[in-house]
Amino acid sequence: MASSIVNVPCNVQAIKGLDCQNYIGLRPSRNLKFNCVKTGTTARPPRLLVVRASEKIDGPVKKMGLSDAECEAAVVAGNVPEAPPVPRKPAAPVGTPVVPSLPLNRRPRRNRKSPVLRAAFQETQLSPANFVYPLFIHEGEEDTPIGAMPGCYRLGWRHGLVEEVGKARDVGVNSVVLFPKVPDALKSSAGDEAYNDNGLVPRAIRLLKDKYPDLVIYTDVALDPYSSDGHDGIVREDGVIMNDETVHQLCKQAVSQARAGADVVSPSDMMDGRIGAIREALDAEGFQHVSIMSYTAKYASSFYGPFREALDSNPRFGDKKTYQMNPANYREALVETHEDESEGADILLVKPGLPYLDIIRLLRDNSSLPIAAYQVSGEYSMIKAGGVLKMIDEEKVMMESLMCLRRAGADIILTYFALQAAKCLCGEKR
C-alpha cells in the first residue's frame, strides 16, 4: 500500500510559508535545497524533508507551519525529516598502537571530558564572600609601600583605608581585618596602648562603620604591635612570656575594639585560656553579639617575616616558640581546638595556610565550627616574586592556592590577594 502524509502533499504551495531555497530543519544553513518527495513508494516510506544544515544562514529560521498533530502524523507514517549524520569517530595519530579496550566498569575521565561537565561536578567553589582582606594602617596621611609585600601598603587610616575598602566592596569583598603600625613612642612593656579607646584601631573602626555600616570588621587581639619588646605578651625580666597577666590585657583590648564597633575580635596571641576570658569580658560589657575568631592553630612559622616588617613588630629578642605551636606537631592542634570550642570560640583559624592544609582538614573533620585559614605574608610574597620572575603564572597560582585552602576545609580565607582574586572572579583583567 502506498504511504501518505496527512494534509502534506508534495506541493510547495501547499506547505505554509515553505520556500525550498531556505532553511527549514534543525540548524541554520545557507543555500540549502530541500527535495520534496512524492509519496507512493511501497518499499520504504519517503521522508517529508531532507535537512542538510552544515552551513549557517543569516536571519531567523523559517518553520513549515505545521500543527503538532500534522507533525506527529507525518512521523507515525514514517515520513521523518533527516537529521545531520552522526559525527565520524576522530582518527588517532599515525603510529598509535591498536589495542583492545581496557575492561573498565568505571572511567572517571568521563566526568572531566568537557568544561560544562567539569563545572557541573566541581566540588569546591570560590567566591569573594570567602575572603577577609587584611589591611595595614598607620597614623600618616600617605599610603606607604611595604617593600617585602609588593602591592601592599600601610594605608593612611583617614583616606587610603577608606578608599581600599571601597575598592574591595565593589568586587564583593565585604570583610576586612585591621593591623596597626603603632608609633614607637606609644609602645610599652605592658602594651597599654592596645586598649586605648581613641587609639589607631578604634578610630579606624569607627570611621569605617560610619562610611560602610554593613562592613564586617575583624580585629587582631595581641600585644605585639603595642609592645616595646615585640612579643604577643608581657615579658618578664628573665624572658618568660607571662600568660595570665597578658590575658588580662587582651580582655581590655577586645572590649575596646568591640566598643568601637568591631564585629569579630581575633585573639592571635596563643595564650592559654584567653578565649574563655575574652568571652566573659565581652559578655560582661554587653557585647554578647561580638564574635570571637580564635587563632586556634597558629604555628611558630618562618612565613611571617614580611608581616613583621609591615608592622615593625619583630621580637626585640628571642622567638615566639614558647606560645606559638611547633610546626612539627599535628595532634596538638586538636588539643587547642577542643579548648577553644569549650571556651566559646565562634570561628577557628589555622595559620599559616597552604603549608598547613593537613591541619585545616584536621580541624574541619573534628569541629562543626566555621574554619578560617590565613594565607600569610610569606605565601603572598613568594607567589608575587615568582610572578615577577616569570617562573610561574601569578594569577593562576594565586587562584589555585586559594582554591586549595577552600578544598582543605576553610570556610573563609584571610588573604592579601583578596582584592586581586575577587577581580579575577568578577571577570576583570589585571
C-alpha positions in Angstrom: 0.0 0.0 0.0 1.3 3.4 -0.9 2.1 5.6 2.1 0.6 9.0 2.6 1.2 12.2 4.6 -1.9 13.8 6.2 -2.5 17.2 4.7 1.0 17.5 3.4 1.1 16.8 -0.3 4.4 17.3 -2.1 3.4 20.7 -3.3 5.4 23.7 -2.3 2.3 26.0 -2.3 0.5 23.5 0.0 3.1 23.9 2.8 2.5 27.1 4.6 5.4 29.5 4.1 7.7 26.9 2.6 10.5 28.2 0.4 12.6 25.4 -0.9 15.6 27.8 -1.1 15.5 28.4 2.6 16.2 26.6 5.9 13.5 24.5 7.5 15.3 22.0 9.7 17.4 21.7 12.8 20.4 24.1 12.3 20.9 27.2 10.3 22.2 26.7 6.8 22.9 28.8 3.7 21.8 28.0 0.2 20.0 24.8 1.2 17.7 23.0 -1.1 15.0 20.7 0.1 13.9 17.8 -2.1 10.1 17.3 -1.7 9.5 13.7 -2.5 6.1 12.4 -3.7 4.5 9.6 -1.7 3.6 6.3 -3.2 6.6 4.1 -2.8 5.9 0.8 -1.1 9.4 -0.3 -0.4 10.3 2.5 2.0 8.2 5.4 3.3 9.5 8.6 1.9 10.9 11.4 4.1 9.0 14.6 4.4 12.1 16.7 4.1 15.8 16.1 3.9 17.5 18.6 6.1 21.1 19.5 5.4 22.2 22.0 8.0 26.0 22.0 7.8 26.2 25.7 7.0 24.9 28.9 8.6 22.4 31.3 7.3 21.6 34.8 8.4 18.2 35.7 9.9 15.6 33.7 11.7 14.9 30.1 10.9 11.7 29.6 8.9 9.2 27.0 10.0 7.0 24.7 8.0 3.8 26.0 9.7 2.5 22.5 10.6 0.4 21.8 13.6 1.6 19.4 16.3 -0.9 16.8 15.0 0.4 17.1 11.5 4.0 16.7 12.6 3.1 13.7 14.7 1.1 12.1 11.9 4.0 12.5 9.5 6.4 10.8 11.8 3.9 8.0 12.5 3.6 7.5 8.8 7.4 7.1 8.6 8.0 10.5 7.0 10.7 11.6 9.4 12.9 14.5 8.4 16.5 13.6 8.1 18.8 14.9 10.9 22.5 15.6 10.4 24.6 12.5 10.2 26.4 11.0 13.3 29.9 12.6 13.5 32.6 10.3 12.5 35.0 9.0 15.1 38.1 11.1 15.2 41.2 9.4 13.8 44.2 8.6 16.1 47.6 10.0 15.1 49.8 7.8 12.9 51.7 5.3 14.9 49.1 4.9 17.6 49.1 1.2 18.7 45.9 -0.7 18.1 44.9 -2.3 21.5 41.7 -3.8 22.9 39.7 -1.6 25.2 40.6 -2.0 28.9 37.8 -3.8 30.7 36.9 -0.9 33.0 33.5 -0.5 34.6 34.3 3.0 35.7 36.2 5.6 33.9 36.5 8.8 36.0 37.6 10.8 32.9 34.1 10.6 31.6 33.1 13.3 34.1 36.0 15.5 33.1 35.7 15.4 29.3 34.2 18.9 28.8 34.2 22.3 30.5 30.5 22.0 31.1 30.8 18.7 32.9 33.8 19.8 34.9 31.9 22.9 36.1 28.8 20.8 36.9 30.8 18.3 39.1 33.1 20.9 40.7 33.1 20.1 44.5 34.6 23.3 45.8 33.5 26.8 44.9 35.4 30.1 45.5 33.7 33.4 45.9 34.7 36.9 47.1 32.4 36.3 50.1 35.0 33.7 51.3 37.7 36.4 51.6 38.7 38.5 54.6 41.1 41.3 53.4 44.0 42.1 55.8 44.8 45.8 55.8 47.8 47.5 57.4 47.1 51.0 58.8 49.2 53.8 60.2 48.8 57.3 61.5 50.2 59.0 58.4 48.1 60.5 55.6 50.0 58.9 52.7 50.0 55.2 51.7 53.4 53.7 52.3 54.6 50.7 50.1 55.7 47.7 52.0 58.9 46.5 50.4 58.6 42.8 51.2 55.0 42.7 50.1 54.6 44.0 46.6 51.2 45.6 46.1 50.6 46.1 49.8 50.7 49.4 51.7 50.5 50.9 55.1 47.3 52.8 54.5 46.6 56.2 55.9 43.6 55.5 58.2 41.6 58.6 57.2 42.0 58.3 53.4 43.8 55.3 51.9 42.0 52.8 54.2 38.5 54.1 53.2 39.4 54.0 49.5 40.8 50.5 49.7 37.8 49.2 51.5 35.6 50.8 48.8 37.5 49.0 46.0 37.1 45.7 47.8 33.4 46.2 48.3 33.0 46.9 44.6 34.1 43.4 43.8 32.2 41.6 46.6 34.8 41.6 49.4 32.9 43.0 52.5 35.1 41.7 55.3 38.4 43.2 56.5 40.8 42.7 59.3 42.9 45.6 60.6 46.6 45.5 61.7 48.1 48.8 63.1 51.6 50.1 62.7 51.9 51.8 66.1 54.4 54.7 66.7 57.3 53.6 68.8 56.7 56.3 71.4 53.3 54.7 72.2 54.8 51.2 72.8 55.4 49.9 76.3 56.3 46.7 78.0 52.7 46.1 79.1 51.2 47.2 75.7 48.7 49.6 77.4 48.1 51.4 74.0 46.2 48.2 72.9 43.1 49.2 74.8 43.2 53.0 74.2 39.6 53.8 73.1 41.0 56.6 70.9 43.8 54.5 69.6 44.5 53.9 65.9 42.4 50.7 65.6 39.3 52.0 67.4 39.4 55.2 65.4 39.7 53.3 62.1 36.8 51.0 63.1 34.5 54.0 63.9 35.5 55.7 60.6 34.8 52.6 58.5 31.5 51.8 60.3 30.4 55.4 59.6 31.1 55.1 55.9 30.1 51.4 55.5 27.7 50.3 58.2 27.4 46.7 56.9 31.1 46.1 56.6 32.3 43.2 58.7 35.4 44.2 60.6 37.7 41.7 62.2 40.4 42.9 64.6 43.7 41.4 65.8 43.9 40.9 69.6 47.5 40.7 70.6 50.1 42.9 72.2 53.0 42.6 69.7 52.1 45.8 67.7 52.0 47.7 71.0 54.8 46.0 72.9 58.3 47.6 73.2 59.5 44.0 73.3 57.7 42.9 70.1 56.1 39.9 71.8 52.5 38.9 71.9 52.5 39.1 75.7 54.1 40.8 78.7 57.7 39.7 79.0 59.2 39.0 82.5 62.8 40.1 83.2 64.0 36.5 82.6 62.4 36.5 79.1 59.4 34.4 80.1 56.1 35.4 78.4 53.6 35.9 81.2 50.3 34.2 80.4 47.6 35.2 82.8 48.7 38.8 83.0 48.7 39.0 79.3 45.2 37.6 79.1 44.1 40.4 81.4 45.4 43.0 78.9 43.9 41.1 76.0 40.4 41.2 77.6 40.6 45.0 77.9 41.8 45.2 74.2 39.0 43.1 72.9 36.4 45.1 74.9 37.8 48.4 73.5 37.6 47.1 69.9 34.1 45.9 70.5 33.1 49.2 71.9 34.4 50.9 68.7 32.2 48.6 66.6 34.2 45.5 65.7 32.2 42.6 64.6 34.7 39.8 65.2 37.7 40.0 67.7 40.5 37.7 66.8 43.0 36.7 69.5 46.2 35.8 67.7 48.4 35.7 70.8 48.2 31.9 71.6 48.0 32.5 75.4 46.2 29.7 77.3 42.7 30.4 78.5 42.3 33.7 76.6 39.2 32.7 74.6 37.1 32.0 77.8 38.3 35.1 79.5 37.6 37.3 76.5 34.2 35.8 76.1 33.4 36.5 79.7 34.7 40.1 79.4 32.7 40.8 76.3 29.5 39.5 77.7 30.0 41.4 81.0 30.2 44.6 79.0 27.1 43.8 76.9 28.9 42.7 73.7 27.3 39.2 73.5 26.8 39.8 69.8 30.5 40.2 69.1 32.1 37.0 67.7 35.5 35.5 68.6 37.7 34.1 65.9 40.4 32.2 67.7 43.9 31.7 66.1 43.5 28.1 67.2 46.5 26.6 65.5 49.0 29.3 65.0 52.4 27.9 64.3 55.8 29.4 65.0 56.4 29.8 61.3 59.1 31.3 59.2 56.5 32.5 56.8 55.6 35.6 58.9 58.7 37.7 58.0 57.1 40.2 55.6 54.2 40.8 58.0 56.6 41.8 60.8 58.3 44.2 58.5 55.0 45.7 57.7 54.2 46.4 61.3 57.7 46.8 62.6 56.9 44.2 65.2 59.9 41.8 65.2 60.7 40.5 68.7 63.4 42.5 70.3 65.0 39.2 71.5 64.3 35.5 71.3 61.4 34.0 69.4 57.8 33.0 69.9 58.2 29.3 70.3 57.0 29.1 73.9 53.5 30.2 72.9 53.1 29.6 69.2 52.9 25.9 68.1 55.7 23.7 66.9 55.4 23.2 63.1 56.2 19.5 63.6 53.1 18.9 65.7 49.8 17.6 64.3 47.8 16.2 67.3 48.4 19.3 69.4 46.1 21.2 67.1 43.3 19.0 68.4 44.1 20.0 72.0 43.8 23.7 71.0 40.6 23.0 69.1 38.9 21.4 72.0 39.9 24.1 74.4 38.8 26.9 72.1 35.5 25.3 71.4 34.8 24.7 75.1 35.7 28.3 75.9 33.3 29.8 73.4 35.1 30.5 70.2 32.9 31.1 67.2 35.5 30.6 64.4 38.7 28.5 64.4 41.7 29.7 62.4 44.8 28.0 61.1 47.9 30.0 60.4 49.8 29.7 58.0 47.5 28.4 55.3 49.0 26.5 52.4 51.8 24.7 54.2 49.3 23.5 56.8 46.5 22.1 54.7 46.5 18.9 56.8 45.8 21.0 59.9 42.9 22.8 58.2 41.4 19.4 57.3 42.0 18.1 60.8 40.0 20.9 62.3 37.3 20.6 59.6 36.9 16.9 60.4 36.8 17.4 64.1 34.7 20.6 64.6 31.4 21.8 63.4 32.5 25.5 63.8 33.5 27.6 60.8 37.2 27.2 59.9 39.4 30.1 58.7 42.7 29.9 57.1 45.3 32.7 56.9 47.3 32.8 53.7 50.2 34.7 55.3 52.6 37.3 54.1 55.4 34.8 53.2 53.0 32.8 51.0 51.8 36.0 49.3 55.3 37.4 48.7 56.6 34.1 47.2 53.8 34.0 44.7 54.4 37.7 43.8 58.1 37.1 43.4 57.6 34.0 41.3 55.3 36.0 39.1 57.7 38.9 38.7 60.5 36.5 37.7 58.2 34.8 35.2 58.8 31.5 36.9 55.0 31.0 37.4 51.8 32.4 36.2 51.0 34.6 39.2 47.2 34.8 38.6 46.7 31.1 38.1 48.9 30.1 41.1 47.1 32.7 43.2 43.7 31.3 42.3 44.8 27.7 42.7 46.3 28.3 46.1 43.0 29.9 47.3 41.0 27.0 45.9 43.3 24.6 47.7 42.6 26.3 51.0 38.9 26.0 50.4 39.2 22.4 49.3 41.0 21.5 52.6 38.1 22.8 54.5 38.4 26.6 55.1 35.2 28.5 55.0 36.9 31.9 55.0 40.4 32.9 53.9 42.4 35.8 55.2 44.5 36.7 52.2 46.3 39.8 50.9 45.2 38.6 47.4 41.5 39.3 48.4 41.1 42.3 46.1 43.1 40.9 43.2 41.4 37.5 43.4 37.9 39.0 43.7 38.6 41.0 40.5 39.5 37.8 38.7 36.4 36.1 39.9 34.3 39.0 38.7 36.0 38.8 35.3 38.1 41.9 35.5 41.6 41.9 33.9 44.7 42.5 36.0 
